[in-house]
Amino acid sequence: MSQQTFLKVPFVWEEPKPLIEVSPRLTFEPVKAKHDSQLVSVVTRVMALSLDPSDQRRASEDDPHAAIEMFLNSARDEFSYQDDWWQMGINGTGDIVGVVLPVTFNGCTKDGLEEGTIYYIGVVPEYRGLGFANDLLSQGTRILQEIGVWRIFCDTAVNNLPMISTFKRVGYRQHGEPWERPVQL
């Protein structure tokens, strides 16, 4: 059986740039402060209505919480990050509107600086369309800038037009043509 694939659009943020400004509309709290189990629940809600085929696959598993927990835990094997980098965006009424999970690539240091990526970003369905993805991406970008990166390399599904627009609004530029990626669990 052949593996299912989909197209992703690559984006890059290249340093040096001034520290990105993050809108004050949200406050940010490390995931650890809100408990890891809450992260799994929030990401499960985000993935359930995601435009990304890998997210859709995870959310449609018999036990989506287990599939998403496995996805989140795999970041420790493939990337480096500090627990306080992973953050939840919280609005003025205390609702979690989304998450941003910045990481650095292992073995991609250049001139003493790391190469970063946004391992995962998402806005819960009831808060989509209000610009919170811009705030989350700006926060994740700033975290990576503050730790010292030479670039941030990200991608999103070619059909995820809202996220493509978010990358562009925040200051990322498209880095080449879309590429084929396997649908993953």
VOKOL-941845 format. One line per field, with one value per residue (C-alpha): residue in one letter; residue number from 0; x, y, z. Coordinates in nm, 2 decimals. Example, Ala and Ser with C-alpha at 12.3 -4.5 7.8 and 13.67 -1.06 7.14 Angstrom:
BEGIN
residu: [A,S]
num: [0,1]
east: [1.23,1.37]
north: [-0.45,-0.11]
up: [0.78,0.71]
//
This chain:
BEGIN
residu: [M,S,Q,Q,T,F,L,K,V,P,F,V,W,E,E,P,K,P,L,I,E,V,S,P,R,L,T,F,E,P,V,K,A,K,H,D,S,Q,L,V,S,V,V,T,R,V,M,A,L,S,L,D,P,S,D,Q,R,R,A,S,E,D,D,P,H,A,A,I,E,M,F,L,N,S,A,R,D,E,F,S,Y,Q,D,D,W,W,Q,M,G,I,N,G,T,G,D,I,V,G,V,V,L,P,V,T,F,N,G,C,T,K,D,G,L,E,E,G,T,I,Y,Y,I,G,V,V,P,E,Y,R,G,L,G,F,A,N,D,L,L,S,Q,G,T,R,I,L,Q,E,I,G,V,W,R,I,F,C,D,T,A,V,N,N,L,P,M,I,S,T,F,K,R,V,G,Y,R,Q,H,G,E,P,W,E,R,P,V,Q,L]
num: [0,1,2,3,4,5,6,7,8,9,10,11,12,13,14,15,16,17,18,19,20,21,22,23,24,25,26,27,28,29,30,31,32,33,34,35,36,37,38,39,40,41,42,43,44,45,46,47,48,49,50,51,52,53,54,55,56,57,58,59,60,61,62,63,64,65,66,67,68,69,70,71,72,73,74,75,76,77,78,79,80,81,82,83,84,85,86,87,88,89,90,91,92,93,94,95,96,97,98,99,100,101,102,103,104,105,106,107,108,109,110,111,112,113,114,115,116,117,118,119,120,121,122,123,124,125,126,127,128,129,130,131,132,133,134,135,136,137,138,139,140,141,142,143,144,145,146,147,148,149,150,151,152,153,154,155,156,157,158,159,160,161,162,163,164,165,166,167,168,169,170,171,172,173,174,175,176,177,178,179,180,181,182,183,184]
east: [0.00,0.14,0.17,-0.08,0.08,-0.01,0.15,0.30,0.41,0.75,0.80,1.11,1.19,1.55,1.75,1.87,1.55,1.43,1.24,0.89,0.61,0.34,-0.01,-0.13,-0.47,-0.37,-0.16,0.06,0.12,0.35,0.17,0.32,0.14,-0.20,-0.11,-0.01,-0.35,-0.51,-0.27,-0.38,-0.75,-0.69,-0.48,-0.75,-1.01,-0.79,-0.70,-1.06,-1.14,-0.79,-0.71,-0.39,-0.44,-0.20,-0.41,-0.73,-0.58,-0.48,-0.82,-1.00,-0.82,-1.02,-0.85,-0.76,-0.63,-0.37,-0.27,-0.23,-0.04,0.20,0.24,0.32,0.56,0.75,0.87,1.12,1.27,1.31,1.36,1.49,1.29,1.24,0.90,0.83,0.86,0.53,0.26,-0.12,-0.27,-0.54,-0.80,-0.92,-1.20,-0.96,-1.04,-0.76,-0.78,-0.49,-0.14,0.20,0.48,0.82,1.12,1.47,1.60,1.87,2.20,2.12,2.33,2.50,2.75,2.64,2.27,1.99,1.74,1.39,1.04,0.69,0.62,0.25,0.02,-0.35,-0.66,-0.95,-1.25,-1.47,-1.19,-1.09,-1.12,-1.04,-0.66,-0.54,-0.32,-0.12,-0.07,0.03,0.27,0.42,0.47,0.63,0.86,0.96,1.04,1.27,1.43,1.50,1.68,1.89,1.81,1.96,1.63,1.28,1.17,0.80,0.54,0.17,-0.07,-0.12,-0.50,-0.46,-0.51,-0.57,-0.23,-0.06,-0.20,-0.09,0.27,0.28,0.11,0.36,0.66,0.75,0.83,0.75,1.07,1.03,0.76,0.52,0.66,0.51,0.49,0.35,0.03,0.16,0.01]
north: [0.00,0.34,0.61,0.90,1.24,1.61,1.93,2.18,2.54,2.62,2.96,3.12,3.39,3.49,3.68,3.93,4.12,4.34,4.15,4.10,4.29,4.07,4.21,4.26,4.11,3.78,3.68,3.38,3.11,2.81,2.49,2.34,2.61,2.49,2.12,1.89,1.72,2.05,2.08,1.75,1.86,2.19,2.04,1.77,2.05,2.23,1.92,1.81,2.09,2.14,2.18,1.97,1.61,1.48,1.66,1.52,1.17,1.21,1.35,1.07,0.79,0.56,0.73,1.08,1.19,0.91,0.99,1.36,1.28,1.06,1.35,1.60,1.36,1.29,1.65,1.55,1.29,1.51,1.86,2.06,2.30,2.43,2.36,2.73,2.79,2.60,2.84,2.89,3.22,3.33,3.61,3.87,3.64,3.36,3.14,2.95,3.06,2.86,2.72,2.78,2.52,2.66,2.42,2.41,2.16,1.92,1.96,2.27,2.52,2.78,3.04,2.95,3.02,2.76,2.69,2.70,2.60,2.62,2.25,2.32,2.62,2.63,2.83,2.66,2.66,2.91,3.17,3.13,3.42,3.68,3.72,3.52,3.31,3.62,3.67,3.31,3.30,3.63,3.50,3.18,3.38,3.61,3.31,3.17,3.52,3.56,3.22,3.31,3.16,3.22,3.13,2.99,2.74,2.64,2.49,2.45,2.25,2.41,2.43,2.61,2.95,3.11,2.99,3.09,3.44,3.44,3.36,3.64,3.89,3.82,3.86,3.52,3.47,3.17,2.96,2.78,2.58,2.35,2.00,1.67,1.54,1.21,1.21,1.12,0.99]
up: [0.00,-0.10,0.16,0.13,0.07,0.05,-0.05,0.20,0.14,0.30,0.48,0.63,0.88,0.84,1.10,1.19,1.23,1.52,1.79,1.66,1.84,1.99,2.02,2.38,2.30,2.45,2.75,2.72,2.97,2.95,2.88,3.20,3.40,3.26,3.27,2.99,2.98,2.89,2.60,2.46,2.49,2.32,2.04,1.99,1.94,1.70,1.49,1.47,1.23,1.08,0.71,0.75,0.64,0.92,1.18,1.03,1.05,1.41,1.51,1.33,1.51,1.74,2.03,1.91,2.25,2.24,1.88,1.96,2.29,2.09,1.83,2.11,2.29,1.97,1.96,2.24,2.01,1.70,1.83,2.13,2.34,2.69,2.86,2.90,2.52,2.46,2.53,2.54,2.43,2.67,2.61,2.85,2.98,3.06,2.76,2.59,2.22,2.09,2.13,1.98,2.02,1.90,1.89,1.75,1.50,1.64,1.46,1.26,1.45,1.23,1.37,1.72,1.65,1.63,1.35,1.47,1.37,1.50,1.58,1.61,1.61,1.62,1.72,1.87,1.63,1.82,1.80,1.43,1.19,1.46,1.39,1.69,1.47,1.40,1.78,1.84,1.55,1.66,2.01,1.89,1.66,1.94,2.17,1.90,1.84,2.21,2.23,1.92,1.58,1.24,1.08,1.14,0.88,0.88,0.65,0.62,0.40,0.06,0.11,0.45,0.31,0.65,0.78,0.45,0.50,0.86,0.77,0.52,0.75,1.03,0.80,0.68,0.31,0.10,0.06,-0.27,-0.43,-0.24,-0.16,-0.11,0.25,0.38,0.59,0.93,1.25]
//
